[in-house]
Amino acid sequence: MPIYPGAAMRHETQRATENVASAPTKFLNAAEVAIHLGVSRSTVYNLIASGRLTAHCNGGGKIRPRGIRVPESAVTEYLAGSLVTPSEVAA
């Protein structure tokens, strides 16, 4: 017999559905981002430092931050934002 009334009910689990992601986000390291963009890793680090590319840092390093991961969606957004029209190329 439970000590408190309703004590047995306290251990029931409730599912949280409001903050559940629909699909896991794929993260890329700097080398993978460089391949996708066709640039060097240094350019990727410069894009991250300038704020033009969103990244998450999972660790630190003396020269370059180690463990930098860029969401694949951020790379897609960057590429979509860098599209130019033929009239912009001719100018």
N, C-alpha and C positions, 0 to 999 in steps of 0.2 A: 504494500500500500504506500503511495507517495506521501512524503512529508507535507508538502504544500498542495493545496487544491489546484489542479491543472498542471502539476509539475511534469506529468508525462507528456503533455502537449508542448512543452517548451522545447523539446528535442526534435520536433518535426522541422524539416527543412523547407524553406520557401525558395522558389526559383526567381531570380531577378532577370527580367526580360528587357528592361528599358535601356541598358548599356551593353547589350550583346552585339558584337560586330557580325555583319552578315558574311564576310569572307576575310580570311587572314590576309594582311598586307605583306607583300613581298618586299624585302629590303635588299638593296644592292650595295656592295662595297665600292670604294673609289675606282678601282680598276674596272669593274663591271660597268659603272656609269661612264667611264672614259670610252669604253668600247661602244656603248650605245650612242654616245654623242659624237664619236669620232675625234676626240681630243685627247690631250695627255692628262695624266693624273694630276699634275700641277695645276692645270686649268680647272679641273673639277674642284680642287681645294680652294682656288681663287673664287670660283662661282659660289661656293659655300660661304667663304669669308665675307663676300660682298652682299650676301643675303638673297642672291638671285636663285639659289637652289636650296631647298629645305633639307636639313640633315639632322640625324640624332647621333650623339657621341656616347659610345659605350666604354671608353677608356681614354687614357692620356698617353702622350709620348713626348720625348724631349724635342724632337725636330718637327714632326707632324703628329697631329692627334691620331692615335690608333683607335680602331673600332668605330670609325665613322660609317654610318649606314644611311643610305638615301632611300626613301620610299619610291617604289617604281612609279607611283602616281605622280610624284614630284618631277621625275624625269619626263614623263609624258606631258605634264603641264608646261614645263620649261620649253620643250620642243614645240608645243602648240603655240606658245607665246612668241616664239622666235621666227614664225613664218613670215615671209615677205611676199608682196605682190610683184608682178613683173614690172609695174610702173616704178616701184621703189628701187628695183635693181637697176633700171635704166637711168635713174636720176643721179 
